[in-house]
């Protein structure tokens, strides 16, 4: 979030920053004003209007630490899984559990009354867009929405993402964006003066999905340390599995199995990240064997839209790994099956009735996580 307004007091950008000291001087000197999202000391250049003949000089202005008393932190955007540590995850999950109570209550919450959320989706979405819109409305806020911004917004006329963001932020208090390009969410956040939530950026990341996935694992399994997770399907193009891998790396004694067709194997950057963080991982072509060892089987669809005109490669990859009744037979009785949805034929319909099929409960948890994030981003604790 860039800052263009005048500095009028010892506080800047609400609670995000605090000056260490003020001293009298002829002017307010500095070289550069950086974003309040960055945890770094700021240098400032701006003159302040004299008050009774006295000018003040900020000797040092810096951001607060991410955590203050009571392990509270300030969120400015939600862009990638790497931005969270396990203490932050625990705190967000506590808020999500409070959101569950609100959702079950018969009374209408007004926590976000007077706030507007813009959903800017350049790619199709059902669960993510609707759960964000439901989350906002259940907290008393309002929604401005565009379902297919790639085709039905000024992007079709050649408008840049940055110009779109500058325009939309004038109409809303927070932007939830899905884009077809990896890295688009970072560009949007660097441009916007209001919070931006990454609802998926091409094959890059999907951090709110990963948050709800980890929340679901904790709810279903009862723990996050010491678990084994199989990530199955399109691991090369699946942004959900990338973000989930980043979050699972925050926990102790986690083992991750990668099970996928050769052409859509997990990329090396994720493997390198896991290795550098001491997370054990293994690639396998035998889903039955892996499923018998795991607490979580996280299935994903082969993403046809990522193959372009190479439909021969898509056809070669799809249908190779299926979760069906035979797989249920080798799974542990307390294990769970998860899927970010939508599914095609990679989980057969007869699996739905098994209590280990957690994917619709997982989708419902997305509402609570997104309610929590909207609350934290817009009104804080």
C-alpha positions, 0 to 999 in steps of 0.5 A: 500500500503506497502512502500519498496523504500528508503526515499530520501526527506521530502516527502514520497509517493507523496502527501500522507504524509508530515513530520512535522519536520526534525532534524540532527542526526546520524540515522533515527530511528523508529520501524515500517512503516505502510501503507499510506492508514491508517490515523495514525501517522507513526513510521519509521525505515530506514537509509538515505544516508549521504548528505555532511556528514549530516544525517537527522532524521524525528521527526514526519511523518503522513498522511494528513487528508482525506480532504484538501482545497476545500474539496479535498481528496486522495483515495487509494482504493475503498473497502467498502461503510463505507469508504465514508462520504457524503462530499466525495460522493458529491465530487465524484458525481461532478467528475462523472458529469464532466465525463458525459460531457467527455463521450458525447464529440466527442473528445478522452480524454487522462486523463489516457493515459499511464495507465493500468488497470487490471480487475481480475474477479473470478465471472461472470460479464457483466455490472461491468467489461465492464463499468470499461473497457469502463471507462478506455478506454474513459479516454485514458487508456488501459486494461488487462483483465481476465474474469473468473480468478477462472477457467482460471488463476493460481488460478485453480492451487492453487495460493493464492490471495496474490501471484496473486495480487503481480504478477498482480500489476507488469503489471498494475497501478490499479486492479479492482477485483471481488471475490467469497469470502467476505473480499477478496478485503481487502486482495488484498488491504493490499497486493497491492502497487497500488490501488485496487477497489472492484468490488464485494466480494461474499456476502460482498460488492459492493461499486462502485454499491452503489455509482452509485445507490446513484448517480442515486437516486440523479439524479432521485429523486433530493435529498438524505435526507428525502427519503424512500427506499424499498430494495427487494429480496435477502437481505441476499446474495445481496452485492449491498443492503448491500453497499447501506444501508451503504451509505444511512445511511450517509443522514438525515431522510432516512427510509429503508424498507426490503422486502424479503422471510424469508430465505433471510432476511437482516442480523443483522449486517446491521440492527445494523449499521443502528440503531446505526446511527439513521436510521429508518428501518422496515421489511415487507412482503407486497410489495404493501403497502411498494411500495405505500410509497417509493421514490425508489423500489430497486429490486434484484434477488434471487441469485441461486449461493449462495444456493449451492445444496439447490435448494429447498430453492432457489425455495421457495424464488424465485418469491415471490416479483415481480415488475409488472404493478399492483405494478406500479399502487400503486407507487407514480408518481415520484418514481423510480424502480431500479435494479442492474441487471441482472434480471430474472423474478422479474421485468416483461418486460412490466415495462420497458416502464414506465418512473419510470423504472430507471434500465437501466439509473442506469446501464449507470450511472455506467460508469460515477461513474467508470470513476470518481473513476479511475481518482481520484485513478490514477491522483487525482484532 
